């Protein structure tokens, strides 16, 4: 029987229970989808970085110059630094190398975690650039691009 003054408490509880059950099933699904989107974004960024290196290497094969567009190339034709940062200032080299290679992507990288950039630039060892993906709402995964300076090697690590 319909209540002329509105819904009964039982009807309200039933509606709230149904909404709660729907939320319980949707939240894990949405969380999983967000995680997959982040993983895919980092994988695509790694591929773009590698493609950019390949294009630069092809330009080096044509020009055979150790300097092209502000980048320094090793004798094998791979970028290993920039004119402004040189070869020995690792963190600065990794930052400026990202800026030189990834300008068209709209993705940002900075060595300052609080900068709000897409990737945090780190230089954990000689000739190694580590780009750690930063997200505004953290999850349990670590997403990293690893570039061995002076080579055509870019690894995408997601775990």
Secondary structure, 3 states (H helix, E strand, C coil): CCCCCCCCHHHHHHHHHHHHHHHHHHHHHHHHHHHHHHHHHHHHHHHHHHHHHHHHHHHHHHHCCCEECCEEECCCCCEEEECCCECCCHHHHHHHHHHHHCHHHCCCEECCHHHCCCEEEEEEECCEEEEEECCCCCCCCCEEEEEECCCCCEEEEEC
